[in-house]
Amino acid sequence: MSEWTDAIVGERMTVDNQFTDRVSASRFSSQEWGLIMTATEFEIEDADDPEDARIVADTSSLPAIMPELENVRSQVAAMGGAPGGDAGGSGGSGGGLVDSIKGALGLGGGDDGPSDEELDAAERLVQQYADELQAHLEEVGKWDQVRVAYQE
């Protein structure tokens, strides 16, 4: 199924550029958004039905990377940047590259981590992106081709 996503790389880049304003207006920084998108898979629900087919975001991997969002915020704050939302400081736990990687893999032993509200916000934003991607594919006349390719 990754062939269908490979076929729309250019369209995704266009939607990414159009979507940056929404990301900027969200609680997530561009670095956090990149992490969220890395943990998201896209699927086409009801691909065999031209009327009901739609792109949906599979966000089942998001809970595992949510603690890493806090690390990203801490690193941005430590460098003097403004995080994309409430920094929610995690104290002075040094961190570093190894801890960041362990956190991204869900191996970090940190605190409670982000709230359900944070996860819900990420899931909503990712689905908005999926909706925008589908609208763009329809607009440029590639939706049926992509939908059919998904089924193969």
MDAnalysis code that builds the backbone (N, CA, C; Angstrom):
import MDAnalysis as mda
import numpy as np

u = mda.Universe.empty(456, n_residues=152, atom_resindex=np.repeat(np.arange(152), 3), trajectory=True)
u.add_TopologyAttr("name", ["N", "CA", "C"] * 152)
u.add_TopologyAttr("resid", np.arange(1, 153))
u.add_TopologyAttr("resname", ["MET", "SER", "GLU", "TRP", "THR", "ASP", "ALA", "ILE", "VAL", "GLY", "GLU", "ARG", "MET", "THR", "VAL", "ASP", "ASN", "GLN", "PHE", "THR", "ASP", "ARG", "VAL", "SER", "ALA", "SER", "ARG", "PHE", "SER", "SER", "GLN", "GLU", "TRP", "GLY", "LEU", "ILE", "MET", "THR", "ALA", "THR", "GLU", "PHE", "GLU", "ILE", "GLU", "ASP", "ALA", "ASP", "ASP", "PRO", "GLU", "ASP", "ALA", "ARG", "ILE", "VAL", "ALA", "ASP", "THR", "SER", "SER", "LEU", "PRO", "ALA", "ILE", "MET", "PRO", "GLU", "LEU", "GLU", "ASN", "VAL", "ARG", "SER", "GLN", "VAL", "ALA", "ALA", "MET", "GLY", "GLY", "ALA", "PRO", "GLY", "GLY", "ASP", "ALA", "GLY", "GLY", "SER", "GLY", "GLY", "SER", "GLY", "GLY", "GLY", "LEU", "VAL", "ASP", "SER", "ILE", "LYS", "GLY", "ALA", "LEU", "GLY", "LEU", "GLY", "GLY", "GLY", "ASP", "ASP", "GLY", "PRO", "SER", "ASP", "GLU", "GLU", "LEU", "ASP", "ALA", "ALA", "GLU", "ARG", "LEU", "VAL", "GLN", "GLN", "TYR", "ALA", "ASP", "GLU", "LEU", "GLN", "ALA", "HIS", "LEU", "GLU", "GLU", "VAL", "GLY", "LYS", "TRP", "ASP", "GLN", "VAL", "ARG", "VAL", "ALA", "TYR", "GLN", "GLU"])
u.atoms.positions = np.array([
    [0.799, -1.200, 0.000],
    [0.000, 0.000, 0.000],
    [0.840, 1.262, 0.000],
    [2.125, 1.178, 0.263],
    [2.929, 2.393, 0.274],
    [3.128, 2.954, -1.123],
    [2.842, 2.132, -2.158],
    [2.996, 2.613, -3.524],
    [2.073, 3.795, -3.796],
    [0.872, 3.780, -3.248],
    [-0.044, 4.884, -3.493],
    [0.474, 6.168, -2.843],
    [1.102, 6.046, -1.669],
    [1.635, 7.248, -1.032],
    [2.893, 7.740, -1.744],
    [3.685, 6.807, -2.282],
    [4.864, 7.203, -3.059],
    [4.450, 7.976, -4.308],
    [3.321, 7.618, -4.877],
    [2.850, 8.242, -6.112],
    [2.352, 9.673, -5.904],
    [2.112, 10.059, -4.643],
    [1.577, 11.401, -4.401],
    [2.533, 12.290, -3.605],
    [3.797, 11.974, -3.647],
    [4.782, 12.748, -2.884],
    [4.716, 14.235, -3.264],
    [4.644, 14.529, -4.544],
    [4.575, 15.922, -4.985],
    [3.325, 16.619, -4.485],
    [2.218, 15.906, -4.493],
    [0.957, 16.483, -4.009],
    [1.029, 16.716, -2.503],
    [1.674, 15.803, -1.795],
    [1.834, 15.982, -0.342],
    [2.672, 17.212, -0.046],
    [3.714, 17.436, -0.843],
    [4.553, 18.619, -0.621],
    [3.727, 19.892, -0.809],
    [2.859, 19.911, -1.796],
    [1.995, 21.065, -2.028],
    [1.078, 21.285, -0.831],
    [0.449, 20.206, -0.355],
    [-0.454, 20.313, 0.788],
    [0.329, 20.703, 2.043],
    [1.533, 20.166, 2.210],
    [2.372, 20.560, 3.355],
    [2.566, 22.068, 3.375],
    [2.894, 22.638, 2.221],
    [3.114, 24.086, 2.140],
    [1.846, 24.863, 2.443],
    [0.720, 24.371, 1.969],
    [-0.557, 25.040, 2.223],
    [-0.987, 24.893, 3.683],
    [-0.543, 23.857, 4.331],
    [-0.989, 23.523, 5.685],
    [-0.150, 24.210, 6.765],
    [0.954, 24.832, 6.395],
    [1.838, 25.423, 7.405],
    [1.136, 26.484, 8.250],
    [0.207, 27.232, 7.662],
    [-0.520, 28.232, 8.442],
    [-1.347, 27.582, 9.544],
    [-1.949, 26.447, 9.224],
    [-2.739, 25.748, 10.239],
    [-1.861, 25.207, 11.352],
    [-0.698, 24.708, 10.978],
    [0.237, 24.211, 11.996],
    [0.696, 25.375, 12.875],
    [1.019, 26.505, 12.251],
    [1.463, 27.679, 13.015],
    [0.400, 28.160, 13.991],
    [-0.855, 28.033, 13.606],
    [-1.955, 28.476, 14.466],
    [-2.317, 27.425, 15.522],
    [-1.722, 26.249, 15.427],
    [-2.034, 25.181, 16.373],
    [-1.131, 25.285, 17.604],
    [-1.275, 24.344, 18.485],
    [-0.441, 24.292, 19.692],
    [0.909, 23.644, 19.428],
    [1.134, 23.158, 18.191],
    [2.345, 22.420, 17.876],
    [3.323, 23.265, 17.057],
    [4.604, 23.118, 17.373],
    [5.644, 23.773, 16.572],
    [5.846, 22.961, 15.296],
    [6.578, 23.502, 14.361],
    [6.830, 22.756, 13.124],
    [7.640, 21.489, 13.408],
    [8.546, 21.548, 14.392],
    [9.311, 20.354, 14.757],
    [8.392, 19.274, 15.343],
    [7.466, 19.695, 16.196],
    [6.520, 18.750, 16.785],
    [5.618, 18.159, 15.700],
    [5.183, 19.004, 14.782],
    [4.325, 18.541, 13.690],
    [5.064, 17.501, 12.844],
    [6.330, 17.719, 12.588],
    [7.114, 16.747, 11.838],
    [7.159, 15.407, 12.545],
    [7.312, 15.436, 13.855],
    [7.323, 14.211, 14.645],
    [5.959, 13.522, 14.592],
    [4.907, 14.296, 14.702],
    [3.545, 13.755, 14.637],
    [3.306, 13.097, 13.284],
    [3.723, 13.766, 12.220],
    [3.498, 13.221, 10.873],
    [4.330, 11.955, 10.637],
    [5.489, 11.886, 11.251],
    [6.320, 10.692, 11.116],
    [5.624, 9.471, 11.717],
    [4.834, 9.698, 12.754],
    [4.155, 8.594, 13.436],
    [2.763, 8.312, 12.865],
    [2.407, 8.973, 11.782],
    [1.070, 8.833, 11.207],
    [1.122, 8.112, 9.871],
    [0.212, 7.194, 9.697],
    [0.031, 6.492, 8.415],
    [-1.304, 6.946, 7.839],
    [-1.383, 6.977, 6.526],
    [-2.640, 7.329, 5.886],
    [-3.193, 6.122, 5.154],
    [-4.498, 5.965, 5.238],
    [-5.199, 4.865, 4.594],
    [-6.390, 5.447, 3.845],
    [-6.920, 4.678, 2.924],
    [-8.142, 5.098, 2.243],
    [-9.242, 4.144, 2.664],
    [-10.191, 4.698, 3.366],
    [-11.335, 3.939, 3.854],
    [-12.354, 3.835, 2.719],
    [-12.951, 2.686, 2.549],
    [-13.943, 2.450, 1.489],
    [-13.392, 2.788, 0.106],
    [-12.163, 2.389, -0.143],
    [-11.493, 2.723, -1.405],
    [-12.238, 2.188, -2.618],
    [-12.987, 1.110, -2.442],
    [-13.707, 0.529, -3.573],
    [-15.017, 1.254, -3.889],
    [-15.382, 2.234, -3.090],
    [-16.624, 2.988, -3.296],
    [-16.285, 4.442, -3.627],
    [-16.410, 4.829, -4.903],
    [-16.023, 6.183, -5.299],
    [-16.750, 7.297, -4.537],
    [-17.971, 7.017, -4.083],
    [-18.749, 8.037, -3.368],
    [-18.326, 8.194, -1.901],
    [-17.983, 7.083, -1.255],
    [-17.686, 7.112, 0.179],
    [-16.203, 7.066, 0.521],
    [-15.355, 6.823, -0.462],
    [-13.918, 6.694, -0.188],
    [-13.377, 7.991, 0.411],
    [-12.516, 7.819, 1.395],
    [-11.880, 9.001, 1.992],
    [-10.564, 8.623, 2.651],
    [-9.665, 9.595, 2.685],
    [-8.379, 9.389, 3.349],
    [-8.586, 9.565, 4.845],
    [-8.095, 8.604, 5.596],
    [-8.160, 8.681, 7.053],
    [-6.755, 8.521, 7.614],
    [-6.538, 9.162, 8.725],
    [-5.242, 9.097, 9.391],
    [-5.256, 7.963, 10.404],
    [-4.285, 7.067, 10.288],
    [-4.090, 6.029, 11.293],
    [-3.125, 6.615, 12.315],
    [-3.667, 6.990, 13.451],
    [-2.881, 7.653, 14.489],
    [-2.548, 6.713, 15.643],
    [-2.630, 5.417, 15.399],
    [-2.413, 4.451, 16.483],
    [-0.997, 4.515, 17.063],
    [-0.042, 5.045, 16.315],
    [1.328, 5.154, 16.828],
    [1.584, 6.462, 17.580],
    [0.647, 7.393, 17.520],
    [0.869, 8.683, 18.185],
    [1.108, 8.581, 19.689],
    [0.348, 7.786, 20.434],
    [0.601, 7.752, 21.883],
    [2.058, 7.429, 22.235],
    [2.705, 6.615, 21.426],
    [4.091, 6.235, 21.712],
    [5.063, 7.395, 21.536],
    [4.742, 8.343, 20.654],
    [5.682, 9.455, 20.429],
    [5.299, 10.723, 21.187],
    [4.129, 10.749, 21.789],
    [3.692, 11.964, 22.480],
    [4.670, 12.427, 23.562],
    [5.269, 11.524, 24.345],
    [6.243, 12.002, 25.331],
    [7.423, 12.736, 24.679],
    [7.764, 12.365, 23.473],
    [8.868, 13.026, 22.779],
    [8.538, 14.485, 22.461],
    [7.246, 14.807, 22.336],
    [6.867, 16.208, 22.093],
    [7.362, 17.102, 23.226],
    [7.285, 16.585, 24.438],
    [7.780, 17.344, 25.592],
    [9.287, 17.569, 25.480],
    [10.017, 16.556, 25.010],
    [11.460, 16.712, 24.824],
    [11.763, 17.772, 23.779],
    [11.007, 17.764, 22.694],
    [11.195, 18.768, 21.640],
    [10.947, 20.154, 22.211],
    [9.877, 20.299, 22.969],
    [9.564, 21.611, 23.575],
    [10.671, 22.062, 24.526],
    [11.172, 21.124, 25.309],
    [12.240, 21.460, 26.251],
    [13.496, 21.905, 25.517],
    [13.833, 21.212, 24.431],
    [15.021, 21.569, 23.655],
    [14.862, 22.932, 22.998],
    [13.673, 23.210, 22.455],
    [13.429, 24.502, 21.820],
    [13.504, 25.607, 22.871],
    [12.911, 25.368, 24.028],
    [12.942, 26.367, 25.097],
    [14.369, 26.600, 25.586],
    [15.158, 25.531, 25.668],
    [16.542, 25.656, 26.128],
    [17.387, 26.469, 25.149],
    [17.010, 26.437, 23.883],
    [17.746, 27.204, 22.873],
    [17.200, 28.618, 22.739],
    [16.223, 28.968, 23.584],
    [15.691, 30.315, 23.567],
    [14.558, 30.520, 22.595],
    [14.100, 29.448, 21.972],
    [12.989, 29.562, 21.032],
    [11.675, 29.471, 21.756],
    [10.631, 29.901, 21.082],
    [9.293, 29.812, 21.654],
    [8.642, 28.525, 21.183],
    [8.283, 27.656, 22.115],
    [7.628, 26.422, 21.705],
    [6.277, 26.708, 21.084],
    [5.744, 25.729, 20.353],
    [4.488, 25.890, 19.650],
    [3.285, 25.870, 20.565],
    [3.455, 25.668, 21.827],
    [2.338, 25.646, 22.757],
    [2.865, 25.849, 24.152],
    [2.118, 25.379, 25.105],
    [2.499, 25.466, 26.505],
    [3.694, 24.550, 26.743],
    [4.807, 25.119, 27.174],
    [6.034, 24.334, 27.322],
    [5.915, 23.266, 28.395],
    [5.137, 23.501, 29.423],
    [4.915, 22.502, 30.458],
    [6.187, 21.928, 31.037],
    [7.171, 22.724, 31.277],
    [8.512, 22.350, 31.700],
    [8.664, 20.993, 32.348],
    [9.717, 20.317, 31.990],
    [9.942, 18.984, 32.544],
    [11.155, 18.977, 33.454],
    [11.502, 20.124, 33.990],
    [12.653, 20.165, 34.887],
    [13.949, 20.147, 34.115],
    [15.047, 19.981, 34.799],
    [16.345, 20.032, 34.150],
    [16.925, 18.658, 33.936],
    [16.236, 17.823, 33.186],
    [16.697, 16.450, 33.038],
    [17.651, 16.264, 31.878],
    [18.470, 17.216, 31.588],
    [19.533, 17.045, 30.608],
    [19.112, 16.582, 29.243],
    [18.531, 15.422, 29.109],
    [18.049, 14.929, 27.830],
    [19.175, 14.470, 26.948],
    [19.303, 15.079, 25.813],
    [20.325, 14.686, 24.873],
    [19.775, 13.787, 23.788],
    [20.622, 13.502, 22.824],
    [20.210, 12.741, 21.651],
    [19.733, 11.336, 22.005],
    [20.479, 10.632, 22.832],
    [20.099, 9.259, 23.179],
    [18.751, 9.248, 23.883],
    [18.543, 10.156, 24.840],
    [17.260, 10.217, 25.533],
    [16.136, 10.566, 24.571],
    [16.399, 11.440, 23.605],
    [15.385, 11.795, 22.616],
    [14.997, 10.596, 21.778],
    [15.980, 9.837, 21.351],
    [15.702, 8.650, 20.544],
    [14.941, 7.624, 21.372],
    [15.383, 7.420, 22.611],
    [14.688, 6.465, 23.476],
    [13.246, 6.911, 23.698],
    [13.053, 8.200, 23.878],
    [11.698, 8.713, 24.073],
    [10.834, 8.514, 22.848],
    [11.406, 8.748, 21.658],
    [10.652, 8.576, 20.419],
    [10.248, 7.121, 20.221],
    [11.048, 6.222, 20.733],
    [10.745, 4.801, 20.617],
    [9.873, 4.294, 21.768],
    [9.507, 5.219, 22.659],
    [8.678, 4.826, 23.788],
    [9.452, 4.130, 24.880],
    [10.773, 4.303, 24.894],
    [11.601, 3.635, 25.892],
    [12.010, 4.547, 27.032],
    [11.634, 5.803, 26.936],
    [12.002, 6.747, 27.984],
    [11.190, 6.481, 29.233],
    [11.741, 6.784, 30.370],
    [11.042, 6.512, 31.615],
    [10.441, 7.755, 32.223],
    [10.133, 8.757, 31.449],
    [9.719, 10.071, 31.921],
    [8.493, 10.097, 32.809],
    [7.902, 11.277, 32.909],
    [6.762, 11.516, 33.778],
    [5.464, 11.101, 33.097],
    [4.377, 11.716, 33.520],
    [3.059, 11.374, 32.998],
    [2.948, 11.578, 31.492],
    [3.729, 12.497, 30.952],
    [3.672, 12.760, 29.532],
    [2.519, 13.683, 29.174],
    [2.320, 13.872, 27.902],
    [1.281, 14.775, 27.440],
    [-0.110, 14.265, 27.815],
    [-1.023, 15.193, 27.882],
    [-2.379, 14.860, 28.269],
    [-3.156, 14.253, 27.109],
    [-4.315, 13.713, 27.448],
    [-5.221, 13.207, 26.413],
    [-5.630, 14.346, 25.487],
    [-5.721, 15.543, 26.046],
    [-6.084, 16.718, 25.247],
    [-5.041, 16.968, 24.158],
    [-3.789, 16.799, 24.503],
    [-2.690, 16.964, 23.540],
    [-2.792, 15.930, 22.418],
    [-3.060, 14.692, 22.789],
    [-3.212, 13.619, 21.809],
    [-4.421, 13.887, 20.914],
    [-5.524, 14.298, 21.513],
    [-6.726, 14.612, 20.733],
    [-6.458, 15.739, 19.742],
    [-5.731, 16.757, 20.184],
    [-5.407, 17.885, 19.299],
    [-4.546, 17.418, 18.127],
    [-3.590, 16.546, 18.399],
    [-2.731, 16.015, 17.329],
    [-3.558, 15.193, 16.350],
    [-4.435, 14.352, 16.875],
    [-5.266, 13.510, 16.007],
    [-6.191, 14.356, 15.140],
    [-6.776, 15.396, 15.718],
    [-7.662, 16.283, 14.936],
    [-6.892, 16.978, 13.822],
    [-5.709, 17.488, 14.146],
    [-4.917, 18.212, 13.156],
    [-4.462, 17.276, 12.030],
    [-4.092, 16.065, 12.377],
    [-3.671, 15.097, 11.360],
    [-4.843, 14.745, 10.446],
    [-6.047, 14.590, 11.009],
    [-7.202, 14.282, 10.157],
    [-7.557, 15.477, 9.277],
    [-7.378, 16.684, 9.781],
    [-7.599, 17.877, 8.944],
    [-6.629, 17.862, 7.767],
    [-5.397, 17.459, 8.033],
    [-4.407, 17.341, 6.969],
    [-4.875, 16.299, 5.944],
    [-5.349, 15.154, 6.408],
    [-5.821, 14.100, 5.505],
    [-6.976, 14.615, 4.645],
    [-7.890, 15.355, 5.254],
    [-9.013, 15.924, 4.509],
    [-8.525, 16.910, 3.453],
    [-7.556, 17.715, 3.844],
    [-6.969, 18.693, 2.912],
    [-6.258, 17.978, 1.753],
    [-5.560, 16.903, 2.067],
    [-4.864, 16.136, 1.033],
    [-5.867, 15.554, 0.051],
    [-6.943, 14.981, 0.553],
    [-7.945, 14.418, -0.341],
    [-8.584, 15.509, -1.200],
    [-8.916, 16.633, -0.600],
    [-9.509, 17.742, -1.363],
    [-8.559, 18.196, -2.474],
    [-7.278, 18.252, -2.162],
    [-6.290, 18.657, -3.163],
    [-6.216, 17.625, -4.295],
    [-6.194, 16.352, -3.942],
    [-6.141, 15.298, -4.960],
    [-7.381, 15.346, -5.860],
    [-8.531, 15.621, -5.269],
    [-9.749, 15.758, -6.063],
    [-9.641, 16.965, -6.989],
    [-9.132, 18.064, -6.456],
    [-9.010, 19.316, -7.214],
    [-8.099, 19.167, -8.439],
    [-7.014, 18.415, -8.291],
    [-6.070, 18.264, -9.409],
    [-6.381, 17.026, -10.262],
    [-7.502, 16.351, -9.975],
    [-7.938, 15.232, -10.793],
    [-7.182, 13.931, -10.585],
    [-6.575, 13.752, -9.414],
    [-5.817, 12.526, -9.158],
    [-6.479, 11.587, -8.152],
    [-7.601, 11.995, -7.580],
    [-8.204, 11.217, -6.514],
    [-8.585, 9.808, -6.968],
    [-9.281, 9.679, -8.109],
    [-9.694, 8.348, -8.557],
    [-8.494, 7.453, -8.818],
    [-7.463, 8.008, -9.410],
    [-6.242, 7.236, -9.686],
    [-5.626, 6.736, -8.384],
    [-5.548, 7.597, -7.393],
    [-4.968, 7.237, -6.098],
    [-5.837, 6.208, -5.384],
    [-7.135, 6.411, -5.418],
    [-8.074, 5.494, -4.773],
    [-7.954, 4.086, -5.370],
    [-7.871, 3.998, -6.685],
    [-7.739, 2.708, -7.360],
    [-6.379, 2.078, -7.032],
    [-5.322, 2.887, -7.035],
    [-3.980, 2.379, -6.728],
    [-3.925, 1.818, -5.310],
    [-4.661, 2.403, -4.397],
    [-4.689, 1.931, -3.018],
    [-5.221, 0.499, -2.933],
    [-6.161, 0.170, -3.794],
    [-6.803, -1.146, -3.767],
    [-5.908, -2.249, -4.308],
    [-4.910, -1.894, -5.095],
    [-4.054, -2.891, -5.758],
    [-3.062, -3.531, -4.826],
])
